[in-house]
């Protein structure tokens, strides 16, 4: 399948890591934590060692989100996910010169909230897609979901070669914020941000267009408890083990050994500084775009790898002929694909 266009979107409100720390202090949010836990939050948010400068949240201010009930948090997702996804998809359609009425299928991936019908229904209405458009929501795949979503789009195009397919990864991570003394929970609070990324795909392309394929995946359920959401009183609580950077590096190295060609760059999910460093330890590349996305937006979960891809393509490097994409997360699962022209 061929990439017609790609675009990203973030909520308008941007918070520096220092502003996040100030919000935690000013609202007394740290009072419920042990001294050691509060010190961990301070270190991550103020030292710059996490590689993050700013994050975007679909919030007017940070403090009140921690007093929201489970219902209020999911209502925030229901309110914010469709317009955020819509901004990304509208931009992708405009860049591709494609009218919304031309879209035959819409695939959505998300894990930070739940809607039934899914975000795809709300987005189809918001953008005025046809009543017969095929809608599919992929949930529960975590940070790695964008690449399986692309693979699903490829399957649809194989069965419907004349179709126009839209894919959107959208996460409102601020609707899954949770605080307790668990180090993994606290690290998550300091890493995650909100964002969406959309792409348009067709089965045919012109010379010089980017083609996607060579999908691979590895699933290790024995490691499932190391990175996943758990339900705690109806709220989503991120479970994050210190072994995750090593797990990610091992899985990505396995997938990289299965590549079809030699890439000009690896485009990876921006899981966090330790994850990026672990990946660079097993790959013959510096993950420049991945680090830039982490710096500017934090870890946005599933859209992050597509943010990095958009940056690479925007540089318009004429010598780029092949890119290798990888994303990973809950499961524990890792996924990869290749883009070439």
Secondary structure, DSSP 8 states (H G I E B T S, - for coil): -EEEEEEEE--S-EEEHHHHHHHHHHTTGGGGS-HHHHHHHHHHHHSSTTS--EEE-SSS-SGGGGG--HHHHHHHHHHHHHHHHHHHHHHHHHHHT--GGG--EEEEEE-S---SS-HHHHHHHHHT--TT-EEEEEES-GGGHHHHHHHHHHHHHHHSTT-EEEEEEEE-GGGG---SS-HHHHHHHHHB--EEEEEEEES---TT--EEEEEEEEE-GGGGGGEEEEEETTEEEEEE-TTHHHHHHHHHHHHHTT-SS--SEEEE----HHHHHHHHHHSSS--HHHHHHHHHH-B-GGGHHHHHHHHHHHT--TT--EEEEEEEETTTEEEEEEEE-
